[in-house]
Amino acid sequence: MVQDTPIEEAAFMAIEESDDEQDIEDDYDSHHAFMFHPGPPTKIADMVQSVGSKIAIKEKEELWQTERSLLMRDLTDALKITDQLKAEQMRLEEEKDEEIRRLKAQLQEKKD
């Protein structure tokens, strides 16, 4: 029979005393929680797969948030450019109207 080290004994005692698996995961890092888990290997494999799935979901959520942030920034930039173009269009129309008035006035002076 192999003697457990004091650390292993303490880990097994902590796991056995805990009724809630979440407490185990909070008390130990994920490596130790899986390494000393009293469940059968299939349960451990399921836990590893579950954590892997959670990580993949979290990565997808982070990617989605990044893409959403980029899209929001692009949309904001597009709206700013649209506003600038509208302001420029209005300025040019005012210049055109002023030029038309000036030319009409010159034409009227020549007729008189």
C-alpha positions in Angstrom: 0.0 0.0 0.0 1.3 3.4 -1.0 1.5 6.0 1.8 -0.2 9.3 0.9 1.8 12.5 1.5 0.4 14.9 4.0 -0.7 17.2 1.2 -2.6 14.4 -0.5 -4.2 13.3 2.8 -5.3 16.9 3.4 -6.7 17.2 -0.1 -8.7 14.0 0.3 -10.0 15.0 3.7 -11.1 18.4 2.3 -12.9 16.7 -0.6 -14.6 14.2 1.6 -15.7 16.9 4.1 -17.2 19.1 1.4 -20.7 18.4 0.3 -20.6 20.9 -2.5 -18.2 20.4 -5.5 -18.2 24.1 -6.1 -16.4 24.6 -2.8 -13.7 22.2 -4.0 -13.2 24.1 -7.2 -13.1 27.3 -5.3 -10.6 26.0 -2.7 -8.2 24.3 -5.2 -7.1 25.3 -8.6 -8.7 23.3 -11.4 -5.6 21.0 -11.7 -5.9 19.9 -8.1 -9.7 19.7 -8.2 -9.5 17.1 -11.0 -6.4 15.4 -9.7 -7.8 14.6 -6.3 -11.5 14.2 -7.3 -12.9 11.1 -5.7 -15.3 10.3 -8.6 -14.8 7.7 -11.2 -12.6 8.6 -14.2 -15.6 9.0 -16.5 -16.9 11.7 -14.2 -13.5 13.4 -14.2 -13.5 13.2 -18.0 -17.0 14.7 -18.1 -15.8 17.5 -15.8 -12.8 18.2 -18.0 -15.0 18.2 -21.1 -17.5 20.5 -19.3 -14.7 22.9 -18.4 -13.4 22.8 -21.9 -16.9 23.5 -23.2 -17.2 26.4 -20.7 -13.9 27.8 -21.9 -14.9 27.5 -25.5 -18.2 29.3 -24.8 -16.4 32.0 -22.9 -14.0 32.4 -25.8 -16.9 32.7 -28.2 -18.6 35.2 -26.0 -15.4 37.3 -25.8 -15.0 37.1 -29.6 -18.6 38.1 -30.0 -18.2 41.0 -27.7 -15.0 42.1 -29.6 -16.8 41.8 -32.9 -19.8 43.7 -31.5 -17.5 46.5 -30.2 -15.8 46.7 -33.6 -19.2 46.9 -35.3 -20.4 49.6 -32.9 -17.3 51.6 -33.5 -17.6 51.2 -37.2 -21.3 52.3 -37.1 -20.4 55.3 -34.9 -17.7 56.3 -37.3 -20.1 55.9 -40.3 -22.7 58.1 -38.6 -20.1 60.8 -37.8 -19.0 60.7 -41.5 -22.6 60.9 -42.6 -23.1 64.0 -40.4 -19.9 65.6 -41.7 -21.0 65.0 -45.3 -24.5 66.4 -44.7 -22.9 69.5 -43.2 -20.6 69.8 -46.2 -23.5 69.4 -48.6 -25.5 72.2 -46.8 -22.4 74.5 -46.9 -21.9 73.9 -50.6 -25.6 74.4 -51.4 -25.5 77.7 -49.5 -22.4 78.8 -51.5 -24.2 77.8 -54.7 -27.3 79.8 -53.8 -25.2 82.8 -52.8 -23.3 82.5 -56.2 -26.6 82.4 -58.0 -27.9 85.5 -56.2 -24.6 87.3 -57.0 -24.7 86.4 -60.7 -28.4 87.4 -60.9 -27.5 90.7 -59.3 -24.7 91.2 -61.8 -26.9 90.3 -64.7 -29.6 92.7 -63.5 -27.0 95.5 -63.3 -25.9 94.9 -66.8 -29.5 95.0 -68.1 -30.1 98.3 -66.4 
